[in-house]
Amino acid sequence: MEPIRREDSDDLFEAVVSQDSVMRWLATGRADSRSAAEAMCDDLVAHWTRHGYGDFAVKDAATHAFLGRVGLRNRARYGVDLGFALHPRAQGRGFAGEAGRACLDLAFRRLSLPTVFAFVLPGNTASIAALRRLGAQADGTVQSSGLHCLRYRFDPAAMAAAEHVVDEGGVDLQLVHAPGPGSPDDRAALRDGLPDPFGVNELGLVWADQQYTLTAVSEGRPVASAGWLLRNMTFDGLPRRTAGLGGVLVHPAYRGRGIARMVISVAVEHARAAGAETMILLCRPNLVPLYMQLGWSRLSVPVTVQQPDGPRTSSLTTMIYDLAGLPHPTISVDLRGLPF
């Protein structure tokens, strides 16, 4: 298993996109062209760039024949799901189970995701059986890609109790999600002597402690982190269960590797699992492009934050991530507490 590349488009066409018996169970419902395979590869590669995880090209270890794709997909409305599409010759031979187990190990042991879903058409009995063998439990129905789908859920506690047989391949980066604002030593190590790593000291604000911290660890050392909290905030005068993201920081030696994107993506999923309807953050203007690439939107309404001397309008840029299909505010936002 290797992260899928644009160069895999021809193999993807031959193994998956050109196969009616495979594509009938996917969103398009029919075999498609080489250009469609190229577009699919572009989309899968872009997903890796945005989130730091995604679909893998699955190959036979003995012959190196391309068998299909299996991986984790982040869906803005639903969360992270496990999906697979294998050439007919690879079906019924345990490849989906072996690759699926590796993806679930990645999701729960490496990324510390709170849950993983799977969406499958009702008549796809082979995929349903594969999901059940992997430990998935039925979890209702949803509309996905315009289709009525059965939804299955993987429980991380149940997966932790299962036997793990995955070759980790020397991968060292580990994400750890824990209650509290994180240790002072970890925060000091990530700052690496920088007096104002977030560029906000001059604002003179008092900041809230985070309720949860997601820390990326490499070779036993923290290399990145993000914190979040859950609070009832007010959008256009109406209460909304909202998660505030803050404290996103990567050690200078580890920047440019996509770790921040991965940490942000996983933090969003923890907020979703905790019941947040919306996620919000305050950031410097130069970071707006990063968050927009990750699916966040910029707000142009005034945002009120609380301070010891009373309410104040934030001078930072406000970004929002919708988790429940709710409208963006058009009048104002009140964080109903300290900024984060």
C-alpha positions in Angstrom: 0.0 0.0 0.0 1.3 3.4 -1.1 -0.4 6.8 -1.2 -2.0 7.0 -4.6 -0.2 9.2 -7.2 -1.2 10.9 -10.4 1.0 8.4 -12.2 -1.4 5.6 -11.1 -4.3 6.9 -13.3 -3.8 4.3 -16.0 -3.7 1.4 -13.5 -6.7 2.9 -11.7 -8.6 3.0 -15.0 -7.8 -0.6 -15.9 -8.5 -2.0 -12.4 -11.4 0.2 -11.2 -12.8 2.9 -13.5 -13.2 0.7 -16.6 -14.9 -2.1 -14.6 -18.7 -2.1 -14.7 -18.9 -4.6 -11.8 -16.9 -2.3 -9.6 -18.2 1.1 -10.6 -21.9 0.1 -10.3 -21.3 0.4 -6.5 -19.6 3.8 -6.6 -21.1 7.3 -7.0 -21.2 7.3 -10.9 -22.8 3.9 -11.1 -21.1 2.9 -14.4 -17.7 2.4 -16.0 -16.0 5.6 -17.2 -13.1 7.0 -19.3 -9.4 7.4 -18.8 -10.0 11.1 -18.3 -12.3 10.2 -15.4 -9.6 8.1 -13.9 -7.1 11.0 -14.2 -9.6 13.3 -12.5 -10.2 10.7 -9.8 -6.4 10.5 -9.2 -6.1 14.3 -9.0 -8.9 14.4 -6.4 -7.2 11.6 -4.4 -3.8 13.3 -4.5 -5.4 16.7 -3.5 -7.0 14.9 -0.5 -3.6 13.7 0.7 -2.4 17.3 0.5 -5.3 18.7 2.4 -5.6 16.2 5.2 -2.3 14.2 5.4 -4.2 10.9 4.9 -6.3 9.4 2.1 -6.5 6.6 -0.5 -3.8 4.1 -1.1 -2.9 2.2 -4.3 -3.1 -1.5 -3.3 -0.6 -3.8 -5.0 0.0 -7.5 -4.8 3.1 -8.0 -2.7 4.4 -10.8 -4.9 3.7 -9.6 -8.4 3.3 -5.8 -7.8 0.1 -5.9 -9.9 -2.2 -3.0 -9.2 -5.3 -4.3 -7.5 -7.3 -1.1 -6.7 -7.6 1.6 -4.1 -8.5 1.5 -0.4 -8.3 4.4 2.0 -9.7 7.0 4.3 -11.8 9.9 2.9 -12.8 13.0 4.8 -16.3 14.1 3.9 -17.1 17.6 5.2 -20.7 16.7 6.2 -20.1 13.2 7.6 -16.6 12.8 8.8 -14.0 10.2 7.8 -15.0 7.0 6.0 -13.3 3.9 4.9 -13.8 2.9 1.2 -12.4 0.4 -1.2 -12.6 -0.4 -4.9 -10.8 -3.5 -6.1 -10.4 -5.2 -9.5 -12.7 -8.2 -9.8 -9.7 -10.6 -9.8 -8.7 -9.2 -6.4 -12.1 -9.7 -4.8 -12.8 -12.5 -2.5 -9.1 -13.0 -1.7 -8.9 -11.0 1.6 -7.2 -7.9 0.1 -10.0 -5.6 1.2 -9.8 -6.9 4.7 -6.0 -6.7 4.9 -5.9 -3.2 3.4 -9.0 -2.1 5.4 -7.4 -3.2 8.6 -4.2 -1.2 7.8 -6.4 1.9 7.2 -8.2 1.5 10.5 -4.9 1.1 12.3 -3.8 4.3 10.7 -7.0 6.0 11.7 -7.1 4.9 15.3 -3.5 4.1 16.3 -1.6 6.8 14.3 -4.1 9.6 13.8 -6.2 9.1 16.9 -9.4 9.8 15.0 -12.5 9.4 17.2 -14.5 7.3 14.7 -14.5 6.1 11.2 -17.6 5.4 9.0 -18.3 3.5 5.9 -21.1 4.2 3.3 -22.4 1.4 1.1 -25.3 0.8 -1.3 -27.9 -1.6 0.2 -27.4 -4.3 -2.5 -23.6 -4.4 -2.1 -23.6 -7.6 0.0 -19.9 -8.3 -0.6 -18.8 -5.0 0.8 -21.2 -5.2 3.7 -19.7 -8.6 4.6 -16.2 -7.2 4.4 -17.1 -4.2 6.6 -18.7 -6.6 9.2 -15.6 -8.8 9.2 -13.6 -5.6 10.0 -15.8 -4.9 13.0 -18.2 -2.3 11.6 -21.6 -1.8 13.2 -24.8 -0.7 11.4 -25.4 3.0 12.0 -28.5 4.1 10.1 -28.7 5.5 6.6 -27.6 8.7 4.9 -27.7 10.5 1.5 -24.1 10.4 0.2 -23.2 11.6 -3.3 -26.9 11.8 -4.0 -27.4 8.1 -3.2 -29.3 6.4 -0.4 -26.6 4.6 1.5 -26.3 2.3 4.5 -23.9 3.8 7.1 -21.6 1.7 9.2 -19.4 2.8 12.1 -16.1 1.6 13.5 -15.7 1.8 17.2 -12.0 2.6 18.2 -12.4 0.8 21.5 -13.5 -2.4 19.7 -10.7 -2.0 17.1 -8.1 -1.6 19.9 -9.1 -5.0 21.3 -8.6 -6.7 17.9 -5.4 -8.3 16.8 -3.1 -5.9 14.9 -0.9 -7.4 12.2 0.1 -4.2 10.3 3.6 -3.6 9.2 4.1 0.1 10.2 6.9 0.5 7.6 9.0 2.8 9.8 6.3 5.5 10.1 7.0 7.4 13.3 4.5 10.3 13.5 1.9 9.7 16.1 -1.1 11.9 17.0 -2.3 11.9 20.6 -5.6 13.4 21.7 -6.0 14.2 25.4 -8.0 16.4 27.8 -6.5 19.6 29.0 -4.3 22.3 27.5 -1.2 20.1 27.1 1.9 20.2 29.2 4.0 23.4 29.7 7.1 21.5 28.6 5.5 20.4 25.3 4.4 24.0 24.6 7.8 25.3 25.4 9.4 22.7 23.1 7.1 23.7 20.2 7.8 27.4 20.7 11.5 26.7 20.3 12.5 29.9 22.0 10.1 32.1 19.9 8.6 34.8 22.2 5.4 35.2 20.1 4.9 32.2 17.8 1.2 33.1 17.1 1.9 36.8 16.5 -0.9 37.9 18.9 1.0 39.3 21.9 0.5 42.9 20.9 -3.2 42.4 21.1 -3.0 42.2 24.8 -5.8 39.5 25.0 -6.4 37.0 27.8 -6.9 33.6 26.2 -9.0 30.6 27.2 -7.4 27.3 28.2 -8.2 24.5 25.7 -10.3 21.7 26.9 -8.5 19.2 24.6 -5.1 19.0 22.9 -4.0 17.1 19.9 -0.3 16.6 19.8 1.8 15.2 17.0 4.8 13.3 18.3 7.9 12.1 16.4 10.8 10.2 17.9 9.3 10.8 21.3 9.2 14.6 20.9 6.3 16.9 20.3 6.5 18.4 16.8 3.0 20.0 16.4 -0.2 20.6 18.4 -3.6 22.2 18.3 -6.2 22.7 21.0 -10.0 23.0 21.0 -12.9 23.6 23.3 -16.6 23.2 23.2 -18.9 26.0 24.1 -22.4 27.4 23.4 -21.8 30.5 21.3 -24.2 32.9 19.6 -24.6 33.2 15.9 -27.0 36.0 14.8 -28.5 36.0 18.3 -29.2 32.3 18.3 -27.3 29.7 20.4 -25.1 27.2 18.6 -23.0 24.3 20.0 -19.5 25.4 18.7 -16.0 24.2 18.9 -13.2 26.7 19.0 -9.9 25.8 17.5 -6.7 27.4 18.6 -3.0 27.0 19.4 -2.1 25.4 16.1 1.7 25.3 16.2 4.4 23.3 14.4 8.0 23.2 15.5 10.2 25.2 13.0 12.2 22.1 12.0 9.0 20.2 11.0 7.2 22.9 9.0 6.4 22.4 5.3 5.6 18.7 5.8 1.8 19.0 6.0 1.6 18.2 9.7 -0.4 21.2 10.5 -3.1 20.2 7.9 -3.3 16.7 9.4 -3.6 18.0 13.0 -6.3 20.5 12.0 -8.2 17.9 10.0 -8.2 15.4 12.9 -9.1 18.1 15.5 -12.2 18.9 13.4 -13.3 15.2 13.6 -12.9 15.2 17.4 -15.1 18.3 17.6 -17.7 16.6 15.3 -17.7 13.5 17.5 -18.3 15.7 20.6 -21.4 17.2 19.1 -20.2 20.5 17.7 -22.4 21.9 15.0 -19.8 24.4 13.8 -16.1 25.0 14.3 -14.5 28.5 14.5 -11.1 30.0 14.9 -9.4 33.3 15.1 -6.2 33.7 13.0 -3.8 36.2 11.4 -4.7 37.2 7.8 -1.6 35.4 6.4 -3.1 32.0 7.5 -6.4 32.5 5.7 -5.3 30.7 2.5 -4.2 27.6 4.5 -7.6 27.2 6.2 -9.5 27.9 3.0 -7.6 25.1 1.3 -8.9 22.9 4.1 -12.5 23.8 3.5 -12.9 26.6 6.0 -14.7 29.9 5.1 -13.9 33.4 6.1 -16.5 35.4 8.1 -17.0 39.2 7.5 -19.3 39.8 10.5 -18.1 41.4 13.8 -17.0 38.8 16.4 -17.3 39.6 20.1 -14.9 38.1 22.6 -15.0 38.5 26.4 -12.1 40.0 28.4 -11.7 40.6 32.1 -12.6 44.3 31.5 -15.6 43.5 29.4 -16.5 42.5 25.8 -14.3 43.4 22.9 -14.6 43.1 19.1 -11.9 40.8 17.7 -9.4 42.3 15.3 -8.3 38.9 14.1 -9.7 37.1 11.0 -12.5 34.7 11.8 -12.7 31.4 10.0 -15.6 28.9 10.2 -16.1 25.2 9.3 -19.6 23.9 9.0 -20.3 20.5 10.5 -24.1 20.3 10.4 -25.3 22.2 7.3 -26.2 25.3 9.3 -26.2 28.8 7.7 -23.2 31.1 8.2 -24.0 34.1 10.3 -24.8 37.4 8.5 -25.0 39.8 11.4 -22.7 38.9 14.3 -21.0 36.2 16.4 -20.5 36.2 20.1 -18.0 33.7 21.4 -19.6 33.9 24.9 -16.2 33.7 26.6 -12.5 34.2 26.2 -11.0 33.8 22.8 -9.1 30.5 22.0 
